Amino acid sequence: MQTPDLPEPIAAYFEADRQGGEAVARCFHQDGVVLDEGHTHRGVAAIAAWKAAASKQYRYTVRPHALTRHGDAYVVTSYVSGDFPGSPVDLRYTFTLARGRIASLEIAL
């Protein structure tokens, strides 16, 4: 799989994903939002806690392999494998960007 040429804030997110909750939270606006597994995480503190909990519960790797744009949204399809039920799986990460940072992220099948 070839890695697509991702916009800088999105590339920074996937790099930060390997580093932990605080690194991921720095990719977002102060009032950024993450929707994942039916839960909404609003603001950098909540986003940092969400990522820290996910990293504690599961070990996984993410390899982006496709990028499409739909209006203001960037959809990155990624191969995700690890020690979670249903692994491996392709997940869609839908990002909206504003002023050089992530405004929102939704992760879905």
C-alpha positions as CSV (number, residue, x, y, z in Angstrom):
1,M,0.0,0.0,0.0
2,Q,1.3,3.4,-0.9
3,T,0.8,6.3,1.5
4,P,-1.2,9.1,0.0
5,D,0.1,12.7,0.1
6,L,-1.8,13.9,3.1
7,P,-2.5,17.6,4.0
8,E,0.0,18.6,6.8
9,P,-2.5,18.7,9.7
10,I,-3.7,15.2,8.8
11,A,-0.1,13.8,8.3
12,A,0.7,15.3,11.7
13,Y,-2.3,13.5,13.3
14,F,-1.1,10.1,12.1
15,E,2.4,10.8,13.3
16,A,1.1,12.0,16.7
17,D,-1.1,8.8,16.9
18,R,2.1,6.9,17.5
19,Q,3.1,9.2,20.3
20,G,0.1,9.4,22.6
21,G,-2.8,11.5,23.8
22,E,-1.1,14.9,24.3
23,A,0.6,14.7,20.9
24,V,-2.8,13.9,19.2
25,A,-4.6,16.7,21.1
26,R,-2.1,19.3,19.9
27,C,-3.2,18.6,16.3
28,F,-6.7,19.9,17.1
29,H,-8.3,23.3,17.7
30,Q,-9.1,24.1,21.3
31,D,-12.8,23.3,20.6
32,G,-12.0,20.3,18.3
33,V,-14.3,17.3,18.2
34,V,-13.6,13.5,17.8
35,L,-16.4,11.0,17.1
36,D,-15.3,7.5,17.6
37,E,-17.2,4.3,18.6
38,G,-20.4,6.2,19.2
39,H,-18.9,8.7,21.6
40,T,-18.1,12.4,21.1
41,H,-15.0,13.9,22.6
42,R,-15.0,17.7,22.7
43,G,-12.0,19.9,23.4
44,V,-8.3,19.1,23.7
45,A,-8.4,17.7,27.2
46,A,-11.2,15.2,26.2
47,I,-9.3,14.3,23.0
48,A,-6.1,13.7,24.9
49,A,-8.0,11.5,27.4
50,W,-9.7,9.6,24.5
51,K,-6.4,8.8,22.8
52,A,-4.7,7.9,26.0
53,A,-7.5,5.4,26.9
54,A,-7.5,3.9,23.4
55,S,-3.7,3.4,23.5
56,K,-3.9,1.8,27.0
57,Q,-6.7,-0.6,25.9
58,Y,-5.3,-1.6,22.5
59,R,-2.0,-1.8,20.7
60,Y,-2.5,-1.1,17.0
61,T,-0.9,0.3,13.9
62,V,-2.5,2.6,11.3
63,R,-1.4,2.8,7.6
64,P,-3.3,5.3,5.5
65,H,-3.7,4.1,2.0
66,A,-6.3,6.3,0.3
67,L,-7.4,10.0,0.4
68,T,-10.5,11.5,-1.1
69,R,-12.0,14.9,-0.6
70,H,-15.7,15.7,-0.3
71,G,-16.3,19.4,0.0
72,D,-14.6,20.5,3.2
73,A,-14.0,16.9,4.4
74,Y,-10.9,14.8,3.8
75,V,-11.6,11.0,4.0
76,V,-8.5,8.9,4.7
77,T,-9.0,5.2,4.5
78,S,-6.5,3.4,6.7
79,Y,-5.5,-0.2,7.3
80,V,-5.7,-0.7,11.1
81,S,-4.3,-3.9,12.7
82,G,-3.7,-4.8,16.3
83,D,-5.0,-6.6,19.3
84,F,-8.6,-5.5,19.1
85,P,-11.7,-7.5,18.1
86,G,-12.1,-7.7,14.3
87,S,-8.5,-6.8,13.5
88,P,-7.4,-6.1,10.8
89,V,-9.9,-3.6,9.4
90,D,-10.1,-0.6,7.0
91,L,-11.3,2.5,8.9
92,R,-12.4,5.8,7.4
93,Y,-11.0,8.9,9.2
94,T,-13.0,11.9,8.1
95,F,-11.3,15.2,8.9
96,T,-12.4,18.8,8.6
97,L,-9.6,21.4,8.9
98,A,-9.6,25.0,9.8
99,R,-6.8,27.5,10.2
100,G,-4.1,24.8,9.9
101,R,-5.5,22.4,12.5
102,I,-8.1,19.7,12.8
103,A,-11.6,21.0,13.6
104,S,-13.2,17.6,13.6
105,L,-12.5,13.9,13.1
106,E,-14.9,11.0,12.7
107,I,-13.6,7.5,12.7
108,A,-15.9,4.8,11.2
109,L,-16.0,1.5,9.3
